[in-house]
């Protein structure tokens, strides 16, 4: 096995608190603009931490067909948008001839947390028969990679990892090794998260992992 194969980054796609798209996110970093602010996705008045890095102005309908949106957790929607931007940035065109040499490796620490909370509320209020049939596929972590693969046509190695705050780094590192070993020629890789929810903020605050300065 020749492990000297050179591996490079050819495209980048970002959906972040600094903006949607690589250029606007990079400009925010370059000008030291903060993406942290008061939580607006739910009423955080009673929480010890009331600030977060929210993605503002994200419209999934710009990337996903309307009928498909409800089948996906927000973290999957972010992954699809970022992957589309990365593919556009790279200039990579996935064809029947190269599809099996293009893989996907996208991880998430928690997955569809907001869907879990929503469906749990449905269970409590209306009973188990009202739980959405899309509940499980909308929440499980590997479906970020799965949906990106389906939509892009990539048929190479497909996997996901969940290693908390290092998930994206591990996804990129593992993808590097997959290419280096010759198992794929290109990988769409990275991480996605959407855990700014009452349970997400409450849980991380309870373990003292969040700032309570709120300024």
TORDRENDREN-121972 format. One record per residue (C-alpha): z negated, y, x negated. Coordinates in steps of 0.5 Angstrom, whole numbers, plus 500, padded with zeros to 3 digits. Layout:
BEGIN
<node><c3>Z</c3><c2>Y</c2><c1>X</c1></node>
...
end
This chain:
BEGIN
<node><c3>500</c3><c2>500</c2><c1>500</c1></node>
<node><c3>502</c3><c2>507</c2><c1>497</c1></node>
<node><c3>497</c3><c2>512</c2><c1>499</c1></node>
<node><c3>500</c3><c2>517</c2><c1>495</c1></node>
<node><c3>505</c3><c2>519</c2><c1>501</c1></node>
<node><c3>504</c3><c2>527</c2><c1>502</c1></node>
<node><c3>501</c3><c2>529</c2><c1>509</c1></node>
<node><c3>502</c3><c2>536</c2><c1>511</c1></node>
<node><c3>501</c3><c2>541</c2><c1>517</c1></node>
<node><c3>507</c3><c2>543</c2><c1>521</c1></node>
<node><c3>505</c3><c2>546</c2><c1>527</c1></node>
<node><c3>498</c3><c2>549</c2><c1>530</c1></node>
<node><c3>496</c3><c2>550</c2><c1>537</c1></node>
<node><c3>490</c3><c2>553</c2><c1>540</c1></node>
<node><c3>486</c3><c2>554</c2><c1>546</c1></node>
<node><c3>480</c3><c2>558</c2><c1>544</c1></node>
<node><c3>475</c3><c2>563</c2><c1>546</c1></node>
<node><c3>479</c3><c2>568</c2><c1>542</c1></node>
<node><c3>485</c3><c2>567</c2><c1>546</c1></node>
<node><c3>491</c3><c2>562</c2><c1>549</c1></node>
<node><c3>496</c3><c2>561</c2><c1>543</c1></node>
<node><c3>495</c3><c2>561</c2><c1>535</c1></node>
<node><c3>498</c3><c2>568</c2><c1>534</c1></node>
<node><c3>492</c3><c2>571</c2><c1>539</c1></node>
<node><c3>487</c3><c2>567</c2><c1>536</c1></node>
<node><c3>489</c3><c2>568</c2><c1>529</c1></node>
<node><c3>489</c3><c2>576</c2><c1>530</c1></node>
<node><c3>482</c3><c2>575</c2><c1>533</c1></node>
<node><c3>479</c3><c2>572</c2><c1>527</c1></node>
<node><c3>483</c3><c2>576</c2><c1>522</c1></node>
<node><c3>480</c3><c2>582</c2><c1>526</c1></node>
<node><c3>473</c3><c2>579</c2><c1>526</c1></node>
<node><c3>473</c3><c2>579</c2><c1>534</c1></node>
<node><c3>468</c3><c2>575</c2><c1>537</c1></node>
<node><c3>469</c3><c2>570</c2><c1>543</c1></node>
<node><c3>462</c3><c2>570</c2><c1>545</c1></node>
<node><c3>460</c3><c2>573</c2><c1>551</c1></node>
<node><c3>456</c3><c2>573</c2><c1>558</c1></node>
<node><c3>457</c3><c2>566</c2><c1>561</c1></node>
<node><c3>461</c3><c2>567</c2><c1>568</c1></node>
<node><c3>463</c3><c2>560</c2><c1>570</c1></node>
<node><c3>457</c3><c2>559</c2><c1>573</c1></node>
<node><c3>450</c3><c2>563</c2><c1>575</c1></node>
<node><c3>446</c3><c2>563</c2><c1>568</c1></node>
<node><c3>441</c3><c2>567</c2><c1>570</c1></node>
<node><c3>435</c3><c2>562</c2><c1>570</c1></node>
<node><c3>438</c3><c2>559</c2><c1>563</c1></node>
<node><c3>435</c3><c2>560</c2><c1>556</c1></node>
<node><c3>442</c3><c2>561</c2><c1>554</c1></node>
<node><c3>446</c3><c2>565</c2><c1>558</c1></node>
<node><c3>452</c3><c2>566</c2><c1>553</c1></node>
<node><c3>458</c3><c2>562</c2><c1>551</c1></node>
<node><c3>465</c3><c2>562</c2><c1>548</c1></node>
<node><c3>469</c3><c2>561</c2><c1>554</c1></node>
<node><c3>476</c3><c2>561</c2><c1>555</c1></node>
<node><c3>478</c3><c2>567</c2><c1>559</c1></node>
<node><c3>485</c3><c2>567</c2><c1>563</c1></node>
<node><c3>487</c3><c2>560</c2><c1>562</c1></node>
<node><c3>492</c3><c2>558</c2><c1>568</c1></node>
<node><c3>493</c3><c2>550</c2><c1>567</c1></node>
<node><c3>499</c3><c2>551</c2><c1>572</c1></node>
<node><c3>503</c3><c2>554</c2><c1>566</c1></node>
<node><c3>503</c3><c2>548</c2><c1>563</c1></node>
<node><c3>502</c3><c2>542</c2><c1>568</c1></node>
<node><c3>505</c3><c2>541</c2><c1>575</c1></node>
<node><c3>500</c3><c2>543</c2><c1>581</c1></node>
<node><c3>499</c3><c2>536</c2><c1>584</c1></node>
<node><c3>497</c3><c2>533</c2><c1>577</c1></node>
<node><c3>492</c3><c2>539</c2><c1>575</c1></node>
<node><c3>487</c3><c2>536</c2><c1>580</c1></node>
<node><c3>487</c3><c2>529</c2><c1>576</c1></node>
<node><c3>485</c3><c2>532</c2><c1>570</c1></node>
<node><c3>478</c3><c2>535</c2><c1>567</c1></node>
<node><c3>479</c3><c2>542</c2><c1>564</c1></node>
<node><c3>478</c3><c2>539</c2><c1>557</c1></node>
<node><c3>485</c3><c2>535</c2><c1>558</c1></node>
<node><c3>488</c3><c2>541</c2><c1>561</c1></node>
<node><c3>486</c3><c2>545</c2><c1>554</c1></node>
<node><c3>489</c3><c2>539</c2><c1>550</c1></node>
<node><c3>496</c3><c2>539</c2><c1>554</c1></node>
<node><c3>496</c3><c2>546</c2><c1>553</c1></node>
<node><c3>494</c3><c2>546</c2><c1>545</c1></node>
<node><c3>499</c3><c2>540</c2><c1>544</c1></node>
<node><c3>505</c3><c2>544</c2><c1>547</c1></node>
<node><c3>504</c3><c2>550</c2><c1>543</c1></node>
<node><c3>503</c3><c2>545</c2><c1>537</c1></node>
<node><c3>509</c3><c2>542</c2><c1>538</c1></node>
<node><c3>513</c3><c2>548</c2><c1>539</c1></node>
<node><c3>510</c3><c2>551</c2><c1>533</c1></node>
<node><c3>512</c3><c2>545</c2><c1>529</c1></node>
<node><c3>519</c3><c2>544</c2><c1>531</c1></node>
<node><c3>518</c3><c2>537</c2><c1>532</c1></node>
<node><c3>523</c3><c2>534</c2><c1>537</c1></node>
<node><c3>521</c3><c2>527</c2><c1>540</c1></node>
<node><c3>526</c3><c2>523</c2><c1>542</c1></node>
<node><c3>527</c3><c2>515</c2><c1>543</c1></node>
<node><c3>529</c3><c2>514</c2><c1>536</c1></node>
<node><c3>523</c3><c2>517</c2><c1>533</c1></node>
<node><c3>518</c3><c2>516</c2><c1>539</c1></node>
<node><c3>514</c3><c2>510</c2><c1>536</c1></node>
<node><c3>513</c3><c2>514</c2><c1>529</c1></node>
<node><c3>509</c3><c2>520</c2><c1>533</c1></node>
<node><c3>502</c3><c2>518</c2><c1>535</c1></node>
<node><c3>497</c3><c2>522</c2><c1>538</c1></node>
<node><c3>489</c3><c2>522</c2><c1>536</c1></node>
<node><c3>485</c3><c2>527</c2><c1>540</c1></node>
<node><c3>478</c3><c2>527</c2><c1>541</c1></node>
<node><c3>472</c3><c2>530</c2><c1>545</c1></node>
<node><c3>465</c3><c2>530</c2><c1>544</c1></node>
<node><c3>463</c3><c2>530</c2><c1>552</c1></node>
<node><c3>470</c3><c2>530</c2><c1>556</c1></node>
<node><c3>470</c3><c2>532</c2><c1>563</c1></node>
<node><c3>463</c3><c2>534</c2><c1>564</c1></node>
<node><c3>465</c3><c2>539</c2><c1>570</c1></node>
<node><c3>468</c3><c2>533</c2><c1>574</c1></node>
<node><c3>462</c3><c2>529</c2><c1>573</c1></node>
<node><c3>457</c3><c2>534</c2><c1>576</c1></node>
<node><c3>462</c3><c2>536</c2><c1>581</c1></node>
<node><c3>463</c3><c2>529</c2><c1>583</c1></node>
<node><c3>455</c3><c2>527</c2><c1>583</c1></node>
<node><c3>454</c3><c2>533</c2><c1>588</c1></node>
<node><c3>460</c3><c2>530</c2><c1>592</c1></node>
<node><c3>456</c3><c2>523</c2><c1>592</c1></node>
<node><c3>449</c3><c2>526</c2><c1>594</c1></node>
<node><c3>452</c3><c2>530</c2><c1>599</c1></node>
<node><c3>457</c3><c2>526</c2><c1>602</c1></node>
<node><c3>456</c3><c2>519</c2><c1>600</c1></node>
<node><c3>460</c3><c2>514</c2><c1>595</c1></node>
<node><c3>466</c3><c2>514</c2><c1>599</c1></node>
<node><c3>468</c3><c2>521</c2><c1>598</c1></node>
<node><c3>468</c3><c2>520</c2><c1>590</c1></node>
<node><c3>475</c3><c2>522</c2><c1>588</c1></node>
<node><c3>479</c3><c2>516</c2><c1>586</c1></node>
<node><c3>481</c3><c2>521</c2><c1>580</c1></node>
<node><c3>474</c3><c2>522</c2><c1>578</c1></node>
<node><c3>474</c3><c2>517</c2><c1>572</c1></node>
<node><c3>481</c3><c2>518</c2><c1>569</c1></node>
<node><c3>479</c3><c2>526</c2><c1>569</c1></node>
<node><c3>473</c3><c2>525</c2><c1>565</c1></node>
<node><c3>474</c3><c2>519</c2><c1>560</c1></node>
<node><c3>475</c3><c2>522</c2><c1>553</c1></node>
<node><c3>481</c3><c2>518</c2><c1>551</c1></node>
<node><c3>485</c3><c2>521</c2><c1>557</c1></node>
<node><c3>486</c3><c2>527</c2><c1>553</c1></node>
<node><c3>490</c3><c2>523</c2><c1>548</c1></node>
<node><c3>493</c3><c2>519</c2><c1>554</c1></node>
<node><c3>496</c3><c2>525</c2><c1>558</c1></node>
<node><c3>499</c3><c2>528</c2><c1>551</c1></node>
<node><c3>502</c3><c2>522</c2><c1>549</c1></node>
<node><c3>505</c3><c2>521</c2><c1>556</c1></node>
<node><c3>508</c3><c2>528</c2><c1>557</c1></node>
<node><c3>510</c3><c2>529</c2><c1>550</c1></node>
<node><c3>514</c3><c2>522</c2><c1>550</c1></node>
<node><c3>510</c3><c2>520</c2><c1>543</c1></node>
<node><c3>509</c3><c2>512</c2><c1>543</c1></node>
<node><c3>506</c3><c2>511</c2><c1>536</c1></node>
<node><c3>499</c3><c2>510</c2><c1>535</c1></node>
<node><c3>494</c3><c2>513</c2><c1>540</c1></node>
<node><c3>487</c3><c2>514</c2><c1>540</c1></node>
<node><c3>481</c3><c2>518</c2><c1>541</c1></node>
<node><c3>474</c3><c2>519</c2><c1>538</c1></node>
<node><c3>467</c3><c2>522</c2><c1>540</c1></node>
<node><c3>463</c3><c2>525</c2><c1>534</c1></node>
<node><c3>460</c3><c2>531</c2><c1>537</c1></node>
<node><c3>461</c3><c2>537</c2><c1>533</c1></node>
<node><c3>466</c3><c2>534</c2><c1>528</c1></node>
<node><c3>470</c3><c2>530</c2><c1>533</c1></node>
<node><c3>476</c3><c2>535</c2><c1>531</c1></node>
<node><c3>475</c3><c2>534</c2><c1>524</c1></node>
<node><c3>475</c3><c2>526</c2><c1>524</c1></node>
<node><c3>481</c3><c2>526</c2><c1>529</c1></node>
<node><c3>485</c3><c2>530</c2><c1>524</c1></node>
<node><c3>482</c3><c2>526</c2><c1>518</c1></node>
<node><c3>484</c3><c2>519</c2><c1>521</c1></node>
<node><c3>491</c3><c2>522</c2><c1>523</c1></node>
<node><c3>492</c3><c2>524</c2><c1>516</c1></node>
<node><c3>490</c3><c2>517</c2><c1>514</c1></node>
<node><c3>495</c3><c2>514</c2><c1>519</c1></node>
<node><c3>501</c3><c2>518</c2><c1>516</c1></node>
<node><c3>499</c3><c2>516</c2><c1>509</c1></node>
<node><c3>499</c3><c2>509</c2><c1>511</c1></node>
<node><c3>505</c3><c2>509</c2><c1>514</c1></node>
<node><c3>503</c3><c2>507</c2><c1>521</c1></node>
<node><c3>506</c3><c2>514</c2><c1>523</c1></node>
<node><c3>511</c3><c2>519</c2><c1>521</c1></node>
<node><c3>507</c3><c2>525</c2><c1>525</c1></node>
<node><c3>501</c3><c2>525</c2><c1>529</c1></node>
<node><c3>499</c3><c2>530</c2><c1>534</c1></node>
<node><c3>491</c3><c2>531</c2><c1>533</c1></node>
<node><c3>485</c3><c2>535</c2><c1>534</c1></node>
<node><c3>480</c3><c2>536</c2><c1>539</c1></node>
<node><c3>478</c3><c2>539</c2><c1>546</c1></node>
<node><c3>472</c3><c2>541</c2><c1>549</c1></node>
<node><c3>470</c3><c2>544</c2><c1>556</c1></node>
<node><c3>462</c3><c2>543</c2><c1>557</c1></node>
<node><c3>460</c3><c2>550</c2><c1>559</c1></node>
<node><c3>457</c3><c2>548</c2><c1>565</c1></node>
<node><c3>450</c3><c2>548</c2><c1>568</c1></node>
<node><c3>448</c3><c2>541</c2><c1>565</c1></node>
<node><c3>452</c3><c2>542</c2><c1>559</c1></node>
<node><c3>449</c3><c2>549</c2><c1>557</c1></node>
<node><c3>442</c3><c2>546</c2><c1>560</c1></node>
<node><c3>442</c3><c2>540</c2><c1>556</c1></node>
<node><c3>444</c3><c2>543</c2><c1>549</c1></node>
<node><c3>439</c3><c2>549</c2><c1>550</c1></node>
<node><c3>434</c3><c2>543</c2><c1>552</c1></node>
<node><c3>435</c3><c2>540</c2><c1>545</c1></node>
<node><c3>434</c3><c2>547</c2><c1>542</c1></node>
<node><c3>442</c3><c2>547</c2><c1>539</c1></node>
<node><c3>444</c3><c2>554</c2><c1>543</c1></node>
<node><c3>442</c3><c2>561</c2><c1>541</c1></node>
<node><c3>437</c3><c2>564</c2><c1>546</c1></node>
<node><c3>438</c3><c2>571</c2><c1>544</c1></node>
<node><c3>443</c3><c2>573</c2><c1>549</c1></node>
<node><c3>446</c3><c2>579</c2><c1>545</c1></node>
end
